[in-house]
Amino acid sequence: MNTYRRILRDAAPPEGGNGGGQPPAGGTPPLNDFVKGLPADLQTEKCLHNMTDAATLAKGYVHAQKMIGAKRVEAPLPTWGDNEWNGFYEAAGRPKTPDAYVPPKIDGLPEIKTDDPRWKKTAEVLHKAGLTQRQAEPILKSYLEGEMEVAKMQQQTAEQKRIEAETALKSEWGDKYDANLDLAKAVVTKFGDESLMTYIQEQGGNDPRLIKSLARIGAAMMEDKSRGGNAGDALQITDATRATQEINRLKTDKDFQSALTNRDHPGHKAAVQQWQNLFKVATPKGEVAPS
């Protein structure tokens, strides 16, 4: 009877059971031949169970030796304070001081100077955020390239407004465009303060309403001069503009027009000569004055 039990105990389980080298359900996988050849105390080490030969074991050993000397950075914890975070940033490669950051170079933009107060402020923010040079550079490049695109769009918009203003004024002023524009510029030069200059440079220089107002002021000053005043002397304008303004004034001067158009008038010859001289100066192409 005992022999019968021993035979049953040593026999292989039937097909479909936990025999044939398969591990029992929920049990430990069987050892491979390489691990079976190790001393018994090592066979119980689970870290060796995936080793199939000496080469695999040697590779694992070499990798472990390399990791022993490698510098490892501790993962951040929710309870960290400034000291722990600063230590983490330094271990991760953050520059020791803000002035150690190198500004990026962007084609089409002036080189950023490290002594520029704006860059110093930016570098301080980068350092406080714990960014390495490698992390900071693409962020800065993206921002600066975006700013450059915005500047280009603003320039294009300003140029379009300038063209529109020029077209509108030329249509309204006709051949008086150059002279009126010269008057407007002269008034700005004479009386414009820093705030007006800034406004004109940024946007007002393309505003037809402002340009026409300035031209009217300049024309009034020239009219004052023609009547014996000295306001027009303050304007730095071209001879062509002065001649144009004088022509415009004489067009409404009844006495001059009488002398100009009446051949029997004693002042006719002088009026014609003055009229022709003014047109020669006012029109660079030498247009002939109307008789």
MIDOLUM-324030 format. One record per residue (C-alpha): residue number from 1; residue in one letter; y, x, z. Coordinates in Angstrom, 3 decimals, always signed. Layout:
ATOM   vexvex   vogu          Y          X          Z
ATOM      NUM      A          Y          X          Z
...
This chain:
ATOM   vexvex   vogu          Y          X          Z
ATOM        1      M     +0.000     +0.000     +0.000
ATOM        2      N     +2.389     +2.860     +0.843
ATOM        3      T     +1.595     +4.532     -2.432
ATOM        4      Y     +2.470     +1.368     -4.334
ATOM        5      R     +5.884     +1.208     -2.665
ATOM        6      R     +6.593     +4.866     -3.391
ATOM        7      I     +5.786     +4.420     -7.051
ATOM        8      L     +8.116     +1.418     -7.297
ATOM        9      R    +10.890     +3.354     -5.572
ATOM       10      D    +10.680     +6.327     -7.974
ATOM       11      A    +10.249     +4.319    -11.146
ATOM       12      A    +13.178     +3.853    -13.575
ATOM       13      P    +14.838     +0.420    -13.438
ATOM       14      P    +14.072     -1.979    -16.255
ATOM       15      E    +16.162     -2.113    -19.437
ATOM       16      G    +19.597     -3.610    -18.796
ATOM       17      G    +19.621     -2.348    -15.200
ATOM       18      N    +21.570     +0.532    -13.671
ATOM       19      G    +19.304     +3.259    -15.023
ATOM       20      G    +19.393     +5.420    -18.120
ATOM       21      G    +22.036     +7.726    -16.616
ATOM       22      Q    +24.529     +4.851    -16.132
ATOM       23      P    +26.335     +4.666    -12.787
ATOM       24      P    +25.619     +1.678    -10.585
ATOM       25      A    +28.183     -1.096    -10.674
ATOM       26      G    +31.207     -0.030     -8.680
ATOM       27      G    +29.670     +3.378     -7.995
ATOM       28      T    +30.558     +6.996     -8.877
ATOM       29      P    +30.006     +8.124    -12.512
ATOM       30      P    +27.167    +10.574    -12.944
ATOM       31      L    +27.966    +14.293    -12.944
ATOM       32      N    +27.926    +16.138    -16.239
ATOM       33      D    +25.709    +19.166    -16.754
ATOM       34      F    +28.550    +21.648    -16.150
ATOM       35      V    +29.429    +20.196    -12.727
ATOM       36      K    +25.715    +19.930    -11.818
ATOM       37      G    +25.509    +23.691    -12.296
ATOM       38      L    +28.146    +24.299     -9.599
ATOM       39      P    +27.348    +24.794     -5.908
ATOM       40      A    +26.702    +21.575     -4.047
ATOM       41      D    +29.931    +21.697     -2.045
ATOM       42      L    +31.996    +21.888     -5.285
ATOM       43      Q    +30.108    +19.039     -6.926
ATOM       44      T    +31.780    +16.650     -4.501
ATOM       45      E    +35.307    +17.650     -5.629
ATOM       46      K    +36.500    +14.802     -7.847
ATOM       47      C    +39.105    +17.006     -9.536
ATOM       48      L    +36.216    +18.906    -11.154
ATOM       49      H    +34.357    +15.899    -12.484
ATOM       50      N    +36.301    +15.908    -15.769
ATOM       51      M    +35.522    +19.578    -16.417
ATOM       52      T    +32.907    +19.866    -19.122
ATOM       53      D    +32.771    +23.630    -19.609
ATOM       54      A    +34.170    +26.948    -18.373
ATOM       55      A    +37.001    +26.965    -20.950
ATOM       56      T    +38.338    +23.601    -19.744
ATOM       57      L    +38.179    +24.817    -16.145
ATOM       58      A    +40.030    +28.033    -17.070
ATOM       59      K    +42.834    +26.125    -18.847
ATOM       60      G    +43.330    +23.908    -15.823
ATOM       61      Y    +43.509    +26.927    -13.552
ATOM       62      V    +46.118    +28.695    -15.748
ATOM       63      H    +48.268    +25.551    -15.882
ATOM       64      A    +48.113    +25.182    -12.100
ATOM       65      Q    +49.197    +28.793    -11.611
ATOM       66      K    +52.217    +28.258    -13.860
ATOM       67      M    +53.240    +25.134    -11.973
ATOM       68      I    +53.155    +27.006     -8.669
ATOM       69      G    +56.122    +29.171     -9.721
ATOM       70      A    +58.035    +26.418    -11.526
ATOM       71      K    +61.244    +25.038    -10.006
ATOM       72      R    +60.916    +21.350     -9.264
ATOM       73      V    +63.781    +18.897     -8.697
ATOM       74      E    +63.271    +16.251     -6.058
ATOM       75      A    +63.642    +12.684     -7.275
ATOM       76      P    +66.770    +10.914     -5.911
ATOM       77      L    +66.399     +8.570     -2.952
ATOM       78      P    +68.481     +5.468     -2.153
ATOM       79      T    +69.439     +6.999     +1.206
ATOM       80      W    +71.045    +10.130     -0.267
ATOM       81      G    +74.611    +11.076     +0.632
ATOM       82      D    +77.091    +13.349     -1.167
ATOM       83      N    +75.394    +16.550     -0.010
ATOM       84      E    +71.990    +15.521     -1.330
ATOM       85      W    +73.451    +14.322     -4.638
ATOM       86      N    +75.446    +17.531     -5.124
ATOM       87      G    +72.314    +19.530     -4.507
ATOM       88      F    +70.470    +17.432     -7.063
ATOM       89      Y    +73.262    +17.863     -9.650
ATOM       90      E    +73.310    +21.635     -9.202
ATOM       91      A    +69.521    +21.843     -9.445
ATOM       92      A    +69.668    +19.773    -12.649
ATOM       93      G    +72.131    +22.208    -14.241
ATOM       94      R    +75.614    +20.883    -13.529
ATOM       95      P    +78.304    +23.610    -13.891
ATOM       96      K    +79.355    +25.047    -10.552
ATOM       97      T    +83.023    +24.116    -11.077
ATOM       98      P    +84.914    +21.685    -13.363
ATOM       99      D    +86.613    +24.503    -15.273
ATOM      100      A    +83.205    +25.742    -16.434
ATOM      101      Y    +82.889    +22.841    -18.899
ATOM      102      V    +83.553    +23.756    -22.533
ATOM      103      P    +85.591    +21.210    -24.572
ATOM      104      P    +83.840    +19.982    -27.731
ATOM      105      K    +85.237    +20.834    -31.157
ATOM      106      I    +85.769    +17.931    -33.562
ATOM      107      D    +86.582    +18.454    -37.237
ATOM      108      G    +89.957    +16.929    -37.996
ATOM      109      L    +91.246    +17.140    -34.417
ATOM      110      P    +93.294    +19.941    -32.800
ATOM      111      E    +91.317    +22.214    -30.514
ATOM      112      I    +91.400    +21.073    -26.890
ATOM      113      K    +93.040    +23.654    -24.648
ATOM      114      T    +91.298    +24.258    -21.321
ATOM      115      D    +94.676    +24.441    -19.537
ATOM      116      D    +95.677    +20.997    -20.815
ATOM      117      P    +96.184    +18.750    -17.737
ATOM      118      R    +94.367    +15.890    -19.484
ATOM      119      W    +91.303    +18.054    -20.098
ATOM      120      K    +91.339    +19.321    -16.512
ATOM      121      K    +91.309    +15.739    -15.257
ATOM      122      T    +88.431    +14.887    -17.608
ATOM      123      A    +86.444    +17.934    -16.476
ATOM      124      E    +86.879    +16.879    -12.842
ATOM      125      V    +85.450    +13.441    -13.659
ATOM      126      L    +82.495    +14.995    -15.506
ATOM      127      H    +81.783    +17.277    -12.555
ATOM      128      K    +81.994    +14.450    -10.024
ATOM      129      A    +79.573    +12.399    -12.142
ATOM      130      G    +77.111    +15.306    -12.041
ATOM      131      L    +76.864    +15.758    -15.808
ATOM      132      T    +75.578    +18.949    -17.357
ATOM      133      Q    +77.331    +20.468    -20.367
ATOM      134      R    +74.529    +19.127    -22.570
ATOM      135      Q    +75.000    +15.599    -21.213
ATOM      136      A    +78.795    +15.638    -21.320
ATOM      137      E    +79.197    +16.968    -24.855
ATOM      138      P    +77.801    +14.022    -26.866
ATOM      139      I    +79.760    +11.565    -24.696
ATOM      140      L    +83.012    +13.433    -25.271
ATOM      141      K    +82.354    +13.824    -28.986
ATOM      142      S    +81.666    +10.123    -29.374
ATOM      143      Y    +84.879     +9.217    -27.533
ATOM      144      L    +87.076    +11.665    -29.447
ATOM      145      E    +85.623    +10.647    -32.804
ATOM      146      G    +86.323     +7.025    -31.903
ATOM      147      E    +89.914     +7.887    -31.006
ATOM      148      M    +90.293     +9.698    -34.321
ATOM      149      E    +89.087     +6.611    -36.203
ATOM      150      V    +91.573     +4.441    -34.312
ATOM      151      A    +94.388     +6.867    -35.172
ATOM      152      K    +93.404     +6.783    -38.851
ATOM      153      M    +93.441     +2.990    -38.865
ATOM      154      Q    +96.864     +2.960    -37.207
ATOM      155      Q    +98.189     +5.386    -39.811
ATOM      156      Q    +96.801     +3.258    -42.613
ATOM      157      T    +98.370     +0.142    -41.113
ATOM      158      A   +101.730     +1.885    -40.703
ATOM      159      E   +101.619     +3.137    -44.291
ATOM      160      Q   +100.826     -0.352    -45.554
ATOM      161      K   +103.777     -1.764    -43.594
ATOM      162      R   +106.037     +0.959    -44.980
ATOM      163      I   +105.042     +0.097    -48.540
ATOM      164      E   +105.597     -3.603    -47.907
ATOM      165      A   +109.017     -2.971    -46.322
ATOM      166      E   +110.065     -0.659    -49.150
ATOM      167      T   +109.006     -3.192    -51.770
ATOM      168      A   +110.893     -6.006    -50.043
ATOM      169      L   +114.101     -3.980    -49.636
ATOM      170      K   +114.047     -2.689    -53.203
ATOM      171      S   +113.622     -6.232    -54.443
ATOM      172      E   +116.597     -7.398    -52.361
ATOM      173      W   +118.913     -4.422    -52.763
ATOM      174      G   +118.108     -3.361    -56.303
ATOM      175      D   +120.112     -0.284    -57.337
ATOM      176      K   +121.782     -0.201    -53.904
ATOM      177      Y   +118.491     +0.644    -52.176
ATOM      178      D   +119.028     +4.412    -51.862
ATOM      179      A   +122.621     +4.088    -50.644
ATOM      180      N   +121.820     +1.385    -48.080
ATOM      181      L   +118.828     +3.323    -46.793
ATOM      182      D   +121.040     +6.391    -46.484
ATOM      183      L   +123.531     +4.385    -44.417
ATOM      184      A   +120.793     +3.077    -42.130
ATOM      185      K   +119.483     +6.588    -41.504
ATOM      186      A   +123.002     +7.871    -40.839
ATOM      187      V   +123.626     +5.194    -38.189
ATOM      188      V   +120.350     +6.061    -36.430
ATOM      189      T   +121.207     +9.770    -36.498
ATOM      190      K   +124.660     +9.128    -35.073
ATOM      191      F   +123.972     +6.520    -32.414
ATOM      192      G   +120.219     +6.397    -31.847
ATOM      193      D   +119.044     +7.380    -28.374
ATOM      194      E   +115.561     +8.648    -27.527
ATOM      195      S   +114.102     +5.156    -27.043
ATOM      196      L   +115.387     +3.972    -30.440
ATOM      197      M   +114.069     +7.095    -32.133
ATOM      198      T   +110.653     +6.526    -30.555
ATOM      199      Y   +110.610     +2.895    -31.643
ATOM      200      I   +111.558     +3.773    -35.222
ATOM      201      Q   +108.943     +6.514    -35.412
ATOM      202      E   +106.177     +4.281    -34.039
ATOM      203      Q   +106.889     +1.005    -35.818
ATOM      204      G   +110.541     +0.010    -36.239
ATOM      205      G   +111.043     +2.329    -39.207
ATOM      206      N   +109.011     -0.129    -41.282
ATOM      207      D   +110.873     -3.253    -40.140
ATOM      208      P   +113.128     -4.568    -42.973
ATOM      209      R   +115.227     -6.573    -40.480
ATOM      210      L   +116.131     -3.475    -38.493
ATOM      211      I   +116.828     -1.395    -41.602
ATOM      212      K   +119.148     -4.074    -43.042
ATOM      213      S   +121.017     -4.367    -39.742
ATOM      214      L   +121.566     -0.625    -39.584
ATOM      215      A   +122.703     -0.544    -43.211
ATOM      216      R   +125.254     -3.297    -42.506
ATOM      217      I   +126.607     -1.329    -39.566
ATOM      218      G   +126.949     +1.748    -41.751
ATOM      219      A   +128.675     -0.237    -44.487
ATOM      220      A   +131.141     -1.673    -41.964
ATOM      221      M   +131.968     +1.816    -40.754
ATOM      222      M   +132.599     +2.975    -44.309
ATOM      223      E   +134.780     -0.090    -44.889
ATOM      224      D   +136.798     +0.851    -41.828
ATOM      225      K   +137.334     +4.326    -43.250
ATOM      226      S   +138.539     +2.958    -46.573
ATOM      227      R   +141.130     +0.935    -44.691
ATOM      228      G   +142.506     +3.931    -42.860
ATOM      229      G   +140.081     +4.092    -39.951
ATOM      230      N   +137.898     +7.067    -39.070
ATOM      231      A   +134.598     +5.390    -38.131
ATOM      232      G   +133.034     +6.378    -41.463
ATOM      233      D   +133.721    +10.052    -40.805
ATOM      234      A   +131.045     +9.981    -38.106
ATOM      235      L   +128.276     +9.240    -40.597
ATOM      236      Q   +126.351    +12.034    -42.238
ATOM      237      I   +125.687    +10.494    -45.629
ATOM      238      T   +125.428    +11.821    -49.162
ATOM      239      D   +128.239    +11.822    -51.661
ATOM      240      A   +126.286     +9.331    -53.736
ATOM      241      T   +126.254     +6.889    -50.821
ATOM      242      R   +129.964     +7.352    -50.212
ATOM      243      A   +130.656     +6.724    -53.890
ATOM      244      T   +128.443     +3.625    -53.885
ATOM      245      Q   +130.223     +2.199    -50.861
ATOM      246      E   +133.589     +2.852    -52.464
ATOM      247      I   +132.443     +1.111    -55.643
ATOM      248      N   +131.334     -1.897    -53.603
ATOM      249      R   +134.700     -2.015    -51.838
ATOM      250      L   +136.724     -1.719    -55.039
ATOM      251      K   +134.753     -4.568    -56.587
ATOM      252      T   +136.478     -6.913    -54.102
ATOM      253      D   +139.882     -5.183    -54.266
ATOM      254      K   +142.029     -7.537    -56.373
ATOM      255      D   +144.794     -4.988    -57.027
ATOM      256      F   +142.314     -2.340    -58.209
ATOM      257      Q   +140.397     -4.792    -60.365
ATOM      258      S   +143.656     -5.949    -61.935
ATOM      259      A   +144.556     -2.364    -62.830
ATOM      260      L   +141.024     -1.634    -64.046
ATOM      261      T   +140.729     -4.648    -66.335
ATOM      262      N   +144.324     -4.950    -67.589
ATOM      263      R   +145.081     -2.356    -70.250
ATOM      264      D   +148.820     -3.053    -69.924
ATOM      265      H   +148.798     -2.353    -66.201
ATOM      266      P   +150.690     +0.868    -65.359
ATOM      267      G   +147.796     +2.009    -63.166
ATOM      268      H   +145.054     +1.169    -65.659
ATOM      269      K   +144.310     +4.725    -66.794
ATOM      270      A   +144.058     +6.039    -63.233
ATOM      271      A   +141.857     +3.137    -62.186
ATOM      272      V   +139.471     +3.711    -65.080
ATOM      273      Q   +139.236     +7.424    -64.287
ATOM      274      Q   +138.533     +6.737    -60.611
ATOM      275      W   +135.937     +4.115    -61.539
ATOM      276      Q   +134.114     +6.476    -63.899
ATOM      277      N   +134.184     +9.363    -61.420
ATOM      278      L   +132.707     +7.192    -58.697
ATOM      279      F   +129.834     +6.113    -60.956
ATOM      280      K   +129.075     +9.692    -61.936
ATOM      281      V   +128.630    +10.594    -58.281
ATOM      282      A   +126.867     +7.377    -57.290
ATOM      283      T   +124.296     +7.474    -60.088
ATOM      284      P   +122.323    +10.750    -60.280
ATOM      285      K   +121.191     +9.895    -63.821
ATOM      286      G   +124.782     +9.792    -65.002
ATOM      287      E   +124.996     +6.106    -65.762
ATOM      288      V   +128.186     +5.032    -67.482
ATOM      289      A   +130.526     +2.855    -65.450
ATOM      290      P   +130.988     -0.653    -66.808
ATOM      291      S   +134.363     -1.101    -68.447
